[in-house]
Amino acid sequence: QVQLVESGGGSVQAGGSLTLSCAASLNKFSPTCMSWFRQVPGKEREGVAAIDQHGTARYADAVQGRFTISKDNAKNILYLQMNNLKPEDTAQYYCAVHGWGGVYCYDSYWPDRSLYNNWGQGTQVTVSA
């Protein structure tokens, strides 16, 4: 059973930075794609960033250049470094993993929520103007 636990959320002013962490208990599961999603009340959960098993990162247009996804394979921790935060980044942030073929971490696929059956409980990020 895969368990994902996010941490690092909080409240910051616009222009500030936060780093989210996702501690993964994989229990022999080898994910091919590890991702961050976010959701605000009343809206669909949207993909923020993904990283594949080779370390290649992909980003949503809204965060490109401001957010950096990375992972520590030895510790099974996924990170999301968020810089120059904006009020529109306010959301509950979730990490998620899947083990489908590597192509399903490519640009056309990774934001598809239906690929992921392992999710964390989320961590709240609030950015004030």
VMD Tcl script that builds the backbone (N, CA, C; Angstrom):
set m [mol new atoms 387]
animate dup $m
set s [atomselect $m all]
$s set {name element resname resid chain x y z} {
  {N N GLN 1 A 0.850 -1.190 0.000}
  {CA C GLN 1 A 0.000 0.000 0.000}
  {C C GLN 1 A 0.886 1.240 0.000}
  {N N VAL 2 A 0.581 2.181 -0.889}
  {CA C VAL 2 A 1.334 3.421 -1.005}
  {C C VAL 2 A 0.716 4.475 -0.094}
  {N N GLN 3 A 1.573 5.144 0.650}
  {CA C GLN 3 A 1.116 6.249 1.493}
  {C C GLN 3 A 1.915 7.499 1.153}
  {N N LEU 4 A 1.224 8.607 1.006}
  {CA C LEU 4 A 1.840 9.881 0.665}
  {C C LEU 4 A 1.419 10.917 1.703}
  {N N VAL 5 A 2.393 11.613 2.257}
  {CA C VAL 5 A 2.108 12.600 3.293}
  {C C VAL 5 A 2.773 13.922 2.923}
  {N N GLU 6 A 1.955 14.930 2.646}
  {CA C GLU 6 A 2.460 16.248 2.295}
  {C C GLU 6 A 2.705 17.093 3.537}
  {N N SER 7 A 3.631 18.022 3.412}
  {CA C SER 7 A 3.891 18.986 4.478}
  {C C SER 7 A 4.518 20.223 3.861}
  {N N GLY 8 A 4.600 21.277 4.651}
  {CA C GLY 8 A 5.272 22.480 4.193}
  {C C GLY 8 A 4.374 23.616 3.777}
  {N N GLY 9 A 3.076 23.380 3.769}
  {CA C GLY 9 A 2.165 24.461 3.415}
  {C C GLY 9 A 2.149 25.544 4.470}
  {N N GLY 10 A 1.527 26.670 4.123}
  {CA C GLY 10 A 1.433 27.771 5.073}
  {C C GLY 10 A 0.915 29.019 4.404}
  {N N SER 11 A 1.061 30.125 5.093}
  {CA C SER 11 A 0.599 31.415 4.591}
  {C C SER 11 A 1.793 32.317 4.326}
  {N N VAL 12 A 1.813 32.910 3.149}
  {CA C VAL 12 A 2.898 33.815 2.776}
  {C C VAL 12 A 2.318 35.004 2.033}
  {N N GLN 13 A 3.108 36.059 1.945}
  {CA C GLN 13 A 2.707 37.196 1.135}
  {C C GLN 13 A 3.138 36.980 -0.304}
  {N N ALA 14 A 2.485 37.663 -1.195}
  {CA C ALA 14 A 2.828 37.584 -2.612}
  {C C ALA 14 A 4.309 37.910 -2.791}
  {N N GLY 15 A 4.948 37.128 -3.658}
  {CA C GLY 15 A 6.379 37.284 -3.871}
  {C C GLY 15 A 7.218 36.385 -3.006}
  {N N GLY 16 A 6.599 35.760 -2.014}
  {CA C GLY 16 A 7.323 34.893 -1.112}
  {C C GLY 16 A 7.529 33.502 -1.674}
  {N N SER 17 A 8.140 32.661 -0.844}
  {CA C SER 17 A 8.477 31.308 -1.262}
  {C C SER 17 A 8.045 30.289 -0.213}
  {N N LEU 18 A 7.761 29.102 -0.685}
  {CA C LEU 18 A 7.493 27.953 0.161}
  {C C LEU 18 A 8.039 26.711 -0.508}
  {N N THR 19 A 8.391 25.726 0.289}
  {CA C THR 19 A 8.785 24.431 -0.240}
  {C C THR 19 A 7.886 23.357 0.354}
  {N N LEU 20 A 7.191 22.656 -0.501}
  {CA C LEU 20 A 6.344 21.550 -0.085}
  {C C LEU 20 A 7.131 20.247 -0.166}
  {N N SER 21 A 6.831 19.334 0.728}
  {CA C SER 21 A 7.441 18.014 0.716}
  {C C SER 21 A 6.347 16.961 0.707}
  {N N CYS 22 A 6.657 15.836 0.109}
  {CA C CYS 22 A 5.743 14.699 0.095}
  {C C CYS 22 A 6.563 13.459 0.424}
  {N N ALA 23 A 6.356 12.935 1.620}
  {CA C ALA 23 A 7.056 11.729 2.039}
  {C C ALA 23 A 6.269 10.515 1.550}
  {N N ALA 24 A 6.942 9.666 0.806}
  {CA C ALA 24 A 6.259 8.532 0.185}
  {C C ALA 24 A 6.701 7.216 0.802}
  {N N SER 25 A 5.737 6.457 1.251}
  {CA C SER 25 A 5.979 5.068 1.650}
  {C C SER 25 A 5.495 4.209 0.499}
  {N N LEU 26 A 6.435 3.697 -0.283}
  {CA C LEU 26 A 6.074 3.068 -1.553}
  {C C LEU 26 A 5.868 1.560 -1.445}
  {N N ASN 27 A 6.450 0.934 -0.438}
  {CA C ASN 27 A 6.234 -0.513 -0.235}
  {C C ASN 27 A 6.462 -1.303 -1.519}
  {N N LYS 28 A 7.599 -1.135 -2.115}
  {CA C LYS 28 A 8.040 -1.847 -3.316}
  {C C LYS 28 A 7.378 -1.357 -4.599}
  {N N PHE 29 A 6.500 -0.370 -4.483}
  {CA C PHE 29 A 5.908 0.206 -5.680}
  {C C PHE 29 A 6.913 1.150 -6.319}
  {N N SER 30 A 7.074 1.083 -7.626}
  {CA C SER 30 A 8.014 1.944 -8.336}
  {C C SER 30 A 7.246 2.889 -9.243}
  {N N PRO 31 A 7.011 4.097 -8.791}
  {CA C PRO 31 A 6.248 5.016 -9.621}
  {C C PRO 31 A 7.018 5.466 -10.848}
  {N N THR 32 A 6.333 5.629 -11.933}
  {CA C THR 32 A 6.941 6.173 -13.142}
  {C C THR 32 A 6.687 7.669 -13.256}
  {N N CYS 33 A 5.788 8.163 -12.426}
  {CA C CYS 33 A 5.455 9.579 -12.473}
  {C C CYS 33 A 5.027 10.041 -11.093}
  {N N MET 34 A 5.644 11.108 -10.605}
  {CA C MET 34 A 5.296 11.696 -9.321}
  {C C MET 34 A 4.924 13.147 -9.588}
  {N N SER 35 A 3.787 13.558 -9.067}
  {CA C SER 35 A 3.237 14.857 -9.470}
  {C C SER 35 A 2.673 15.634 -8.294}
  {N N TRP 36 A 2.535 16.913 -8.532}
  {CA C TRP 36 A 1.825 17.814 -7.633}
  {C C TRP 36 A 0.585 18.345 -8.349}
  {N N PHE 37 A -0.504 18.349 -7.631}
  {CA C PHE 37 A -1.757 18.930 -8.089}
  {C C PHE 37 A -2.213 19.966 -7.074}
  {N N ARG 38 A -3.147 20.793 -7.472}
  {CA C ARG 38 A -3.734 21.743 -6.529}
  {C C ARG 38 A -5.209 21.919 -6.833}
  {N N GLN 39 A -5.921 22.339 -5.799}
  {CA C GLN 39 A -7.365 22.496 -5.949}
  {C C GLN 39 A -7.864 23.605 -5.037}
  {N N VAL 40 A -8.742 24.417 -5.595}
  {CA C VAL 40 A -9.463 25.421 -4.813}
  {C C VAL 40 A -10.924 25.009 -4.772}
  {N N PRO 41 A -11.622 25.399 -3.740}
  {CA C PRO 41 A -13.029 24.997 -3.628}
  {C C PRO 41 A -13.823 25.410 -4.853}
  {N N GLY 42 A -14.623 24.496 -5.361}
  {CA C GLY 42 A -15.473 24.782 -6.500}
  {C C GLY 42 A -14.820 24.597 -7.843}
  {N N LYS 43 A -13.524 24.256 -7.834}
  {CA C LYS 43 A -12.821 24.044 -9.100}
  {C C LYS 43 A -12.230 22.644 -9.145}
  {N N GLU 44 A -11.917 22.214 -10.360}
  {CA C GLU 44 A -11.319 20.902 -10.522}
  {C C GLU 44 A -9.856 20.918 -10.061}
  {N N ARG 45 A -9.415 19.764 -9.622}
  {CA C ARG 45 A -8.018 19.625 -9.252}
  {C C ARG 45 A -7.166 19.705 -10.525}
  {N N GLU 46 A -6.123 20.518 -10.468}
  {CA C GLU 46 A -5.314 20.732 -11.668}
  {C C GLU 46 A -3.852 20.354 -11.427}
  {N N GLY 47 A -3.226 19.884 -12.494}
  {CA C GLY 47 A -1.825 19.507 -12.394}
  {C C GLY 47 A -0.925 20.725 -12.298}
  {N N VAL 48 A 0.070 20.634 -11.439}
  {CA C VAL 48 A 1.026 21.721 -11.244}
  {C C VAL 48 A 2.376 21.363 -11.851}
  {N N ALA 49 A 2.870 20.174 -11.516}
  {CA C ALA 49 A 4.181 19.743 -11.998}
  {C C ALA 49 A 4.297 18.237 -11.856}
  {N N ALA 50 A 5.166 17.658 -12.668}
  {CA C ALA 50 A 5.401 16.220 -12.621}
  {C C ALA 50 A 6.879 15.954 -12.865}
  {N N ILE 51 A 7.329 14.820 -12.332}
  {CA C ILE 51 A 8.710 14.392 -12.569}
  {C C ILE 51 A 8.696 12.895 -12.819}
  {N N ASP 52 A 9.405 12.477 -13.863}
  {CA C ASP 52 A 9.365 11.060 -14.201}
  {C C ASP 52 A 10.517 10.311 -13.530}
  {N N GLN 53 A 10.592 9.027 -13.808}
  {CA C GLN 53 A 11.577 8.181 -13.129}
  {C C GLN 53 A 13.001 8.542 -13.505}
  {N N HIS 54 A 13.173 9.282 -14.586}
  {CA C HIS 54 A 14.513 9.695 -15.022}
  {C C HIS 54 A 14.864 11.093 -14.524}
  {N N GLY 55 A 13.937 11.728 -13.837}
  {CA C GLY 55 A 14.200 13.055 -13.309}
  {C C GLY 55 A 13.799 14.196 -14.213}
  {N N THR 56 A 13.141 13.897 -15.316}
  {CA C THR 56 A 12.671 14.950 -16.217}
  {C C THR 56 A 11.414 15.591 -15.635}
  {N N ALA 57 A 11.437 16.915 -15.554}
  {CA C ALA 57 A 10.340 17.655 -14.938}
  {C C ALA 57 A 9.462 18.317 -15.995}
  {N N ARG 58 A 8.183 18.440 -15.668}
  {CA C ARG 58 A 7.225 19.108 -16.542}
  {C C ARG 58 A 6.335 19.982 -15.683}
  {N N TYR 59 A 5.892 21.107 -16.249}
  {CA C TYR 59 A 5.167 22.098 -15.468}
  {C C TYR 59 A 3.937 22.614 -16.194}
  {N N ALA 60 A 2.963 22.987 -15.421}
  {CA C ALA 60 A 1.835 23.723 -15.976}
  {C C ALA 60 A 2.312 25.113 -16.362}
  {N N ASP 61 A 1.691 25.675 -17.379}
  {CA C ASP 61 A 2.101 26.996 -17.847}
  {C C ASP 61 A 2.039 28.046 -16.736}
  {N N ALA 62 A 1.059 27.908 -15.855}
  {CA C ALA 62 A 0.846 28.920 -14.823}
  {C C ALA 62 A 1.983 29.002 -13.815}
  {N N VAL 63 A 2.790 27.956 -13.721}
  {CA C VAL 63 A 3.850 27.944 -12.714}
  {C C VAL 63 A 5.246 27.833 -13.330}
  {N N GLN 64 A 5.303 27.671 -14.637}
  {CA C GLN 64 A 6.596 27.541 -15.316}
  {C C GLN 64 A 7.490 28.726 -14.974}
  {N N GLY 65 A 8.712 28.425 -14.574}
  {CA C GLY 65 A 9.657 29.492 -14.246}
  {C C GLY 65 A 9.606 29.945 -12.800}
  {N N ARG 66 A 8.576 29.547 -12.069}
  {CA C ARG 66 A 8.460 29.945 -10.655}
  {C C ARG 66 A 8.560 28.750 -9.713}
  {N N PHE 67 A 8.072 27.602 -10.159}
  {CA C PHE 67 A 8.068 26.394 -9.329}
  {C C PHE 67 A 9.098 25.407 -9.854}
  {N N THR 68 A 9.666 24.619 -8.935}
  {CA C THR 68 A 10.610 23.571 -9.302}
  {C C THR 68 A 10.242 22.289 -8.570}
  {N N ILE 69 A 10.044 21.232 -9.333}
  {CA C ILE 69 A 9.766 19.932 -8.750}
  {C C ILE 69 A 11.050 19.120 -8.722}
  {N N SER 70 A 11.251 18.383 -7.647}
  {CA C SER 70 A 12.440 17.539 -7.539}
  {C C SER 70 A 12.117 16.369 -6.610}
  {N N LYS 71 A 13.013 15.413 -6.561}
  {CA C LYS 71 A 12.791 14.260 -5.704}
  {C C LYS 71 A 14.107 13.731 -5.175}
  {N N ASP 72 A 14.030 13.154 -4.010}
  {CA C ASP 72 A 15.168 12.481 -3.396}
  {C C ASP 72 A 14.840 10.993 -3.417}
  {N N ASN 73 A 15.437 10.280 -4.345}
  {CA C ASN 73 A 15.104 8.863 -4.502}
  {C C ASN 73 A 15.518 8.035 -3.291}
  {N N ALA 74 A 16.597 8.414 -2.665}
  {CA C ALA 74 A 17.070 7.642 -1.514}
  {C C ALA 74 A 16.101 7.747 -0.340}
  {N N LYS 75 A 15.508 8.931 -0.183}
  {CA C LYS 75 A 14.599 9.156 0.934}
  {C C LYS 75 A 13.132 9.027 0.539}
  {N N ASN 76 A 12.868 8.840 -0.743}
  {CA C ASN 76 A 11.480 8.775 -1.244}
  {C C ASN 76 A 10.695 10.022 -0.849}
  {N N ILE 77 A 11.271 11.175 -1.134}
  {CA C ILE 77 A 10.601 12.443 -0.854}
  {C C ILE 77 A 10.495 13.240 -2.139}
  {N N LEU 78 A 9.324 13.756 -2.386}
  {CA C LEU 78 A 9.043 14.619 -3.531}
  {C C LEU 78 A 8.940 16.044 -3.013}
  {N N TYR 79 A 9.525 16.984 -3.751}
  {CA C TYR 79 A 9.518 18.386 -3.327}
  {C C TYR 79 A 8.862 19.268 -4.380}
  {N N LEU 80 A 8.381 20.400 -3.906}
  {CA C LEU 80 A 7.924 21.445 -4.810}
  {C C LEU 80 A 8.393 22.773 -4.237}
  {N N GLN 81 A 9.415 23.339 -4.858}
  {CA C GLN 81 A 9.907 24.650 -4.477}
  {C C GLN 81 A 9.085 25.690 -5.215}
  {N N MET 82 A 8.447 26.579 -4.465}
  {CA C MET 82 A 7.564 27.581 -5.058}
  {C C MET 82 A 8.097 28.961 -4.749}
  {N N ASN 83 A 8.472 29.671 -5.791}
  {CA C ASN 83 A 9.005 31.032 -5.654}
  {C C ASN 83 A 8.067 32.033 -6.295}
  {N N ASN 84 A 8.234 33.280 -5.907}
  {CA C ASN 84 A 7.420 34.354 -6.473}
  {C C ASN 84 A 5.934 33.992 -6.456}
  {N N LEU 85 A 5.483 33.592 -5.316}
  {CA C LEU 85 A 4.101 33.134 -5.187}
  {C C LEU 85 A 3.119 34.271 -5.425}
  {N N LYS 86 A 1.991 33.915 -6.005}
  {CA C LYS 86 A 0.936 34.862 -6.338}
  {C C LYS 86 A -0.346 34.461 -5.607}
  {N N PRO 87 A -1.244 35.404 -5.381}
  {CA C PRO 87 A -2.514 35.053 -4.732}
  {C C PRO 87 A -3.255 33.928 -5.447}
  {N N GLU 88 A -3.132 33.861 -6.755}
  {CA C GLU 88 A -3.821 32.803 -7.502}
  {C C GLU 88 A -3.197 31.428 -7.298}
  {N N ASP 89 A -2.076 31.346 -6.606}
  {CA C ASP 89 A -1.502 30.058 -6.247}
  {C C ASP 89 A -2.141 29.476 -4.986}
  {N N THR 90 A -2.990 30.246 -4.343}
  {CA C THR 90 A -3.671 29.771 -3.145}
  {C C THR 90 A -4.517 28.547 -3.475}
  {N N ALA 91 A -4.282 27.456 -2.767}
  {CA C ALA 91 A -4.977 26.193 -3.041}
  {C C ALA 91 A -4.533 25.139 -2.027}
  {N N GLN 92 A -5.257 24.030 -2.050}
  {CA C GLN 92 A -4.794 22.828 -1.362}
  {C C GLN 92 A -3.916 22.078 -2.354}
  {N N TYR 93 A -2.714 21.732 -1.918}
  {CA C TYR 93 A -1.768 21.069 -2.802}
  {C C TYR 93 A -1.658 19.591 -2.422}
  {N N TYR 94 A -1.675 18.752 -3.448}
  {CA C TYR 94 A -1.638 17.310 -3.263}
  {C C TYR 94 A -0.494 16.705 -4.057}
  {N N CYS 95 A 0.143 15.690 -3.504}
  {CA C CYS 95 A 1.060 14.901 -4.312}
  {C C CYS 95 A 0.351 13.610 -4.714}
  {N N ALA 96 A 0.784 13.076 -5.828}
  {CA C ALA 96 A 0.173 11.874 -6.381}
  {C C ALA 96 A 1.214 11.128 -7.196}
  {N N VAL 97 A 1.056 9.809 -7.260}
  {CA C VAL 97 A 1.991 9.007 -8.048}
  {C C VAL 97 A 1.213 7.977 -8.848}
  {N N HIS 98 A 1.822 7.568 -9.969}
  {CA C HIS 98 A 1.271 6.436 -10.711}
  {C C HIS 98 A 2.395 5.596 -11.280}
  {N N GLY 99 A 2.038 4.399 -11.695}
  {CA C GLY 99 A 3.035 3.459 -12.186}
  {C C GLY 99 A 2.775 2.999 -13.604}
  {N N TRP 100 A 2.008 3.790 -14.342}
  {CA C TRP 100 A 1.786 3.455 -15.748}
  {C C TRP 100 A 3.066 3.668 -16.532}
  {N N GLY 101 A 3.082 3.285 -17.784}
  {CA C GLY 101 A 4.261 3.417 -18.622}
  {C C GLY 101 A 4.812 4.837 -18.618}
  {N N GLY 102 A 6.108 4.937 -18.905}
  {CA C GLY 102 A 6.767 6.229 -18.825}
  {C C GLY 102 A 6.149 7.301 -19.692}
  {N N VAL 103 A 5.550 6.899 -20.803}
  {CA C VAL 103 A 4.925 7.885 -21.685}
  {C C VAL 103 A 3.817 8.642 -20.957}
  {N N TYR 104 A 3.247 8.028 -19.934}
  {CA C TYR 104 A 2.139 8.663 -19.204}
  {C C TYR 104 A 2.610 9.683 -18.191}
  {N N CYS 105 A 3.896 10.038 -18.290}
  {CA C CYS 105 A 4.399 11.192 -17.549}
  {C C CYS 105 A 4.811 12.294 -18.526}
  {N N TYR 106 A 4.514 12.100 -19.795}
  {CA C TYR 106 A 4.826 13.112 -20.792}
  {C C TYR 106 A 3.797 14.237 -20.745}
  {N N ASP 107 A 4.056 15.293 -21.511}
  {CA C ASP 107 A 3.258 16.508 -21.426}
  {C C ASP 107 A 1.755 16.274 -21.613}
  {N N SER 108 A 1.398 15.406 -22.504}
  {CA C SER 108 A -0.025 15.251 -22.816}
  {C C SER 108 A -0.779 14.464 -21.759}
  {N N TYR 109 A -0.053 13.752 -20.919}
  {CA C TYR 109 A -0.706 12.792 -20.048}
  {C C TYR 109 A -0.653 13.144 -18.560}
  {N N TRP 110 A 0.475 13.679 -18.089}
  {CA C TRP 110 A 0.648 13.728 -16.643}
  {C C TRP 110 A -0.435 14.508 -15.906}
  {N N PRO 111 A -1.054 15.544 -16.497}
  {CA C PRO 111 A -2.092 16.255 -15.725}
  {C C PRO 111 A -3.417 15.508 -15.601}
  {N N ASP 112 A -3.521 14.361 -16.219}
  {CA C ASP 112 A -4.786 13.604 -16.193}
  {C C ASP 112 A -4.943 12.934 -14.836}
  {N N ARG 113 A -5.873 13.428 -14.044}
  {CA C ARG 113 A -6.061 12.929 -12.678}
  {C C ARG 113 A -6.404 11.445 -12.645}
  {N N SER 114 A -7.049 10.957 -13.687}
  {CA C SER 114 A -7.518 9.570 -13.689}
  {C C SER 114 A -6.371 8.567 -13.742}
  {N N LEU 115 A -5.171 9.018 -14.072}
  {CA C LEU 115 A -4.019 8.115 -14.102}
  {C C LEU 115 A -3.529 7.772 -12.704}
  {N N TYR 116 A -3.886 8.585 -11.733}
  {CA C TYR 116 A -3.315 8.465 -10.393}
  {C C TYR 116 A -4.308 7.792 -9.446}
  {N N ASN 117 A -3.856 6.760 -8.770}
  {CA C ASN 117 A -4.705 6.152 -7.748}
  {C C ASN 117 A -4.069 6.213 -6.368}
  {N N ASN 118 A -3.019 7.006 -6.253}
  {CA C ASN 118 A -2.381 7.203 -4.958}
  {C C ASN 118 A -2.226 8.696 -4.721}
  {N N TRP 119 A -2.901 9.183 -3.683}
  {CA C TRP 119 A -2.925 10.613 -3.375}
  {C C TRP 119 A -2.620 10.837 -1.895}
  {N N GLY 120 A -2.005 11.981 -1.624}
  {CA C GLY 120 A -1.845 12.398 -0.245}
  {C C GLY 120 A -3.083 13.126 0.243}
  {N N GLN 121 A -3.029 13.583 1.479}
  {CA C GLN 121 A -4.193 14.240 2.086}
  {C C GLN 121 A -4.219 15.741 1.790}
  {N N GLY 122 A -3.121 16.264 1.306}
  {CA C GLY 122 A -3.074 17.676 0.918}
  {C C GLY 122 A -2.469 18.574 1.984}
  {N N THR 123 A -1.952 19.713 1.533}
  {CA C THR 123 A -1.434 20.742 2.431}
  {C C THR 123 A -1.854 22.098 1.856}
  {N N GLN 124 A -2.302 22.988 2.712}
  {CA C GLN 124 A -2.857 24.254 2.267}
  {C C GLN 124 A -1.774 25.304 2.070}
  {N N VAL 125 A -1.863 25.993 0.944}
  {CA C VAL 125 A -0.996 27.131 0.656}
  {C C VAL 125 A -1.887 28.356 0.462}
  {N N THR 126 A -1.615 29.392 1.229}
  {CA C THR 126 A -2.385 30.632 1.125}
  {C C THR 126 A -1.432 31.790 0.864}
  {N N VAL 127 A -1.690 32.510 -0.216}
  {CA C VAL 127 A -0.844 33.632 -0.605}
  {C C VAL 127 A -1.682 34.906 -0.550}
  {N N SER 128 A -1.261 35.842 0.264}
  {CA C SER 128 A -1.994 37.092 0.401}
  {C C SER 128 A -1.346 38.185 -0.454}
  {N N ALA 129 A -2.191 39.083 -0.917}
  {CA C ALA 129 A -1.705 40.165 -1.796}
  {C C ALA 129 A -0.917 41.203 -1.021}
}
mol reanalyze $m
mol bondsrecalc $m
mol representation Tube
mol addrep $m
